[in-house]
Amino acid sequence: MREYDLRNAHWHKSSYSDQHGGDCVEVAQNLPGIVPVRDTKLSGDGPVLLVPARSWAEFIEAVKA
């Protein structure tokens, strides 16, 4: 499995996150070909799910529909 350097990832918190550490996610969209996703409560310390960028785009379109 390929390893990715996420030190330069630009994380963005979901607009649905509350200010009290609610159950939401952060995504980084500045890495070619992948979209890293992580739990906001574990920012920096928890696991990261790596989603192919094309799959992420299809997921977002399905959610919007």
C-alpha positions in Angstrom: 0.0 0.0 0.0 1.3 3.5 -0.9 2.0 5.9 1.9 1.0 9.6 1.7 2.6 12.5 3.4 -0.3 14.4 5.0 1.8 17.0 6.8 0.9 19.6 4.1 -2.7 18.6 3.9 -5.1 21.6 4.2 -7.8 20.3 6.4 -11.3 21.8 6.3 -13.9 21.1 9.0 -17.4 20.2 7.8 -19.9 23.1 7.8 -22.1 20.8 9.9 -19.6 20.6 12.7 -20.6 22.4 15.9 -18.3 24.4 18.1 -18.3 21.8 20.8 -16.6 18.9 19.0 -19.7 17.3 17.6 -19.7 14.2 15.4 -18.3 15.6 12.2 -15.4 15.2 9.8 -12.5 17.1 8.2 -11.4 16.6 4.7 -8.3 17.8 2.8 -8.7 18.5 -0.9 -5.3 19.7 -1.9 -3.7 16.3 -2.5 -3.7 15.0 -6.1 -5.8 11.9 -6.6 -6.9 11.4 -3.0 -9.2 13.0 -0.4 -8.1 12.3 3.2 -11.0 12.2 5.7 -10.7 12.2 9.5 -12.8 12.6 12.6 -12.7 16.1 14.0 -12.4 14.9 17.5 -9.2 13.1 16.7 -7.6 15.8 14.5 -4.0 15.0 13.9 -3.9 12.0 16.2 -6.5 9.6 14.7 -6.7 7.4 11.7 -7.3 8.9 8.2 -9.4 7.4 5.5 -8.0 7.9 2.1 -10.6 8.1 -0.6 -9.8 8.2 -4.3 -10.7 11.8 -5.5 -13.1 10.4 -8.2 -15.0 8.3 -5.7 -15.2 11.3 -3.3 -16.7 13.5 -6.1 -19.2 10.8 -6.9 -20.1 10.5 -3.2 -20.6 14.3 -2.9 -22.8 14.4 -6.0 -24.9 11.5 -4.6 -25.4 13.3 -1.3 -26.4 16.5 -3.1 -29.0 14.6 -5.2 
